[in-house]
Structures are given as structure tokens and as C-alpha cells.
């Protein structure tokens, strides 16, 4: 929750943003990112989430990953 926020809202944001930028001519969904800063921060959170999932799959415990992953995901927020 600290990394992604509310899961359904995060999923909707990723899906709407992806659909908007991938399929030209589609209307921008309500949850799609509104500007380049939001897109950058969404990318950082998604990247941190995927890194975390891959490391957990390799056997690294979540407790060991929590602090460094959260730092990488949030260090850009001012």
C-alpha cells in the first residue's frame, strides 16, 4: 500500500495511461496521468513494484526489500 497506494486505483491509472499512449485516438481515461511529471512518477512506482516482484520471485524476502524499494520509488517526489 505504501508503494502503490490503493491497488484498484493504481491499476486503473496504469491501464488508462497505457491505453491512451498506446492506442492513438483513444480518449484519455479519467485515471490517466495528466502531465509529464505524473507520468514520470507513475513510471518510477511501476518500476519499483516490478523490481520488488522479481526479487521476491528469486527468493529475497520482502522485509529486506521494503526500505530500498520505497526509497527508489519515492526519492523523486518533492
C-alpha positions as CSV (number, residue, x, y, z in Angstrom):
1,X,0.0,0.0,0.0
2,X,2.8,2.4,0.7
3,X,4.3,1.9,-2.7
4,X,1.2,1.7,-4.9
5,X,-1.5,3.2,-2.8
6,X,-4.9,1.7,-3.3
7,X,-4.4,-1.2,-5.7
8,X,-7.6,-0.7,-7.8
9,X,-6.8,3.0,-8.3
10,X,-3.1,2.2,-9.2
11,X,-4.3,-0.5,-11.7
12,X,-6.8,1.9,-13.3
13,X,-4.2,4.6,-13.6
14,X,-1.7,2.2,-15.3
15,X,-4.4,0.8,-17.7
16,X,-5.8,4.2,-18.6
17,X,-2.4,5.7,-19.2
18,X,-1.1,2.8,-21.2
19,X,-4.3,2.7,-23.4
20,X,-4.1,6.4,-24.0
21,X,-0.4,6.4,-25.1
22,X,-0.6,3.1,-26.9
23,X,-3.8,3.4,-29.0
24,X,-3.8,6.7,-30.8
25,X,-7.2,8.3,-31.0
26,X,-8.5,6.7,-27.8
27,X,-10.0,9.2,-25.4
28,X,-7.9,9.8,-22.2
29,X,-9.4,7.8,-19.4
30,X,-10.3,9.6,-16.1
31,X,-7.4,7.9,-14.3
32,X,-4.7,8.5,-17.0
33,X,-1.8,10.7,-16.0
34,X,-2.3,14.4,-16.8
35,X,1.3,15.6,-17.3
36,X,4.9,14.5,-17.8
37,X,5.7,14.8,-14.1
38,X,2.8,12.4,-13.2
39,X,3.9,10.0,-15.9
40,X,7.5,10.1,-14.6
41,X,6.4,9.3,-11.1
42,X,4.0,6.6,-12.2
43,X,6.8,5.0,-14.2
44,X,9.1,5.1,-11.1
45,X,6.5,3.4,-8.9
46,X,5.7,0.8,-11.5
47,X,9.5,0.1,-12.0
48,X,10.0,-0.3,-8.2
49,X,7.0,-2.6,-8.0
50,X,8.2,-4.8,-10.8
51,X,11.7,-4.9,-9.3
52,X,10.2,-5.9,-6.0
53,X,8.1,-8.7,-7.5
54,X,11.1,-10.1,-9.5
55,X,13.3,-10.1,-6.4
56,X,10.7,-11.8,-4.3
57,X,10.3,-14.4,-7.0
58,X,14.1,-15.0,-6.7
59,X,13.7,-15.6,-3.0
60,X,14.6,-12.3,-1.5
61,X,12.3,-11.6,1.5
62,X,10.0,-8.5,1.3
63,X,11.3,-7.3,4.7
64,X,14.8,-7.0,3.2
65,X,13.5,-5.1,0.2
66,X,11.0,-2.7,1.7
67,X,13.2,0.2,2.6
68,X,15.4,0.3,-0.6
69,X,12.5,-0.2,-2.9
70,X,10.4,2.5,-1.3
71,X,13.4,4.9,-1.4
72,X,13.9,4.2,-5.1
73,X,10.2,4.7,-5.8
74,X,9.7,7.9,-3.8
75,X,13.0,9.7,-4.0
76,X,11.8,11.9,-6.9
77,X,8.8,13.2,-5.0
78,X,9.4,16.8,-3.9
